[in-house]
Amino acid sequence: MLVILAVLQAAAAAGADKGYGLIGAGLAAGLAVVGAGIGIGQIGGQATAGIARQPDATARIQTAMIIAAALVEGVALFVAVIAFLIQGKITF
């Protein structure tokens, strides 16, 4: 992931192809949101299925689900911040 970040930053700093940097930043932010949505959907679905199978373990499953969802959202937020940083390095 850091290699992709370095490539995108180099493209943004080059100055000749400003449009490619903006497209890359937009794609990065969009894919982060889609990935986070899919991940949280999977977490919620599996947690619901686990609670349905073992109602006694509801508290443990919910705790693990919240932690996992927070980690997925953290990654999505990190990618969104990187996308905004890439957009900020491109000047018109």
C-alpha positions, 0 to 999 in steps of 0.5 A, spaced: 500 500 500 505 504 501 508 503 494 501 505 491 501 511 495 509 513 493 507 512 486 500 516 486 504 522 490 510 522 485 504 522 479 501 528 483 508 532 484 510 531 477 505 537 475 505 535 468 499 530 468 495 533 474 488 530 472 491 523 473 492 525 480 485 527 481 483 521 478 487 517 482 485 520 489 478 520 487 478 512 485 482 511 492 477 515 496 471 511 492 474 504 493 475 505 500 468 507 501 466 501 497 471 496 501 469 499 508 461 498 506 463 491 504 467 489 510 462 492 515 456 488 511 460 482 512 462 483 519 454 485 521 452 479 517 456 474 520 455 477 527 448 476 526 448 469 524 453 467 530 448 470 535 442 466 532 446 460 533 449 462 540 444 467 543 448 466 550 455 469 546 451 475 544 455 480 548 462 477 546 460 477 539 457 484 539 464 486 542 468 483 537 464 485 531 464 493 534 472 492 534 472 489 527 468 494 524 472 500 528 478 497 525 475 497 518 473 504 518 480 506 521 483 503 514 477 507 510 479 513 514 486 512 513 485 512 505 480 517 505 485 522 508 491 520 503 486 521 498 485 528 500 493 529 501 494 527 494 489 532 492 492 537 496 499 536 493 496 538 486 496 545 484 492 549 478 
